[in-house]
Amino acid sequence: MPTSSRYWCGWLRVPTSHISPVLRTAALVGLMMCGPAIADETSVADDVAAPRGLTPALVYDSAAFANLGGGARRGGTYTSNLSLQLNIDATVLFGWPDTIAYVDALWLQGGQPSKFVGDAQGVSNISARNDVKVYEAWLQKNLLGNQVSVLAGL
């Protein structure tokens, strides 16, 4: 069979005339396999006891991208972020009354979808240079019976 771009769509080996039905079918299968996300669901992580005064959270965001035609070049990539968040009650941990803190460490990994598209603004709000960094960190002190608060951080 010919391998020219008018008959084949990248690594999918699908004739270009069938791209639209293939994408529709893939989207439909993906929707059928997904379930609703409910914030009140319990998980195995809920059974693990964190030290009193610490509330950890782990958040994973990801996206897959494919440029099937046009743009800078054909291809695809996967990009993701892993975020470790920690809420700290300084009253419980250190005896500092009316004081809380928050730290969010972020691990960025994956490819750059903009390299395939050739855009100026970016096609993904989660893709960035592979790195591990402190994304957010702050300390808040409440004063005068919680009428005034002072917050400092990154």
C-alpha positions, 0 to 999 in steps of 0.5 A: 500500500502507498505510504504518502500523506494523502493515504496515511495519517502519521503513525495511525496507518489510517487513510486520510478519508477515514480520519474524521470517523476514527476521531469521532469513534475514539472520542465516543469510546473515551466518553463511554469509559469515563465516569463522573468525578465526585469530590466527596468520593473516598479513596485508599489515600483517605485511610492513610493517617497524616500527622495531625496538623498536616493535610497532604494532597497529590494532584496529577494533570495530563494531556495528549496532543497530536498534530495530524496535519498542517502546523510546523510538523506532524507528530504527537506528545504527552505532557503532565504535571504532578503537584504535591500540596501540603496544608499546615496548621501551625497552631497544632504543629508548632503552637502558633495560634491562628497561623496556617501555611501552604506549600505546593511543589510541582513536577513538570514533565513531558513534551512540548505540543507547540513544537508540532503546531508552531504557534506563538501563544501555546496550545497547552496551559500545563506544558512547560520545560521539564522541572521540579519547583516550588509553585506556591508557598505562603504563611498566614497569621490571623489577628484580632479575632480573625478580623485581620490577616497577614499573608506572606509568601511566593 
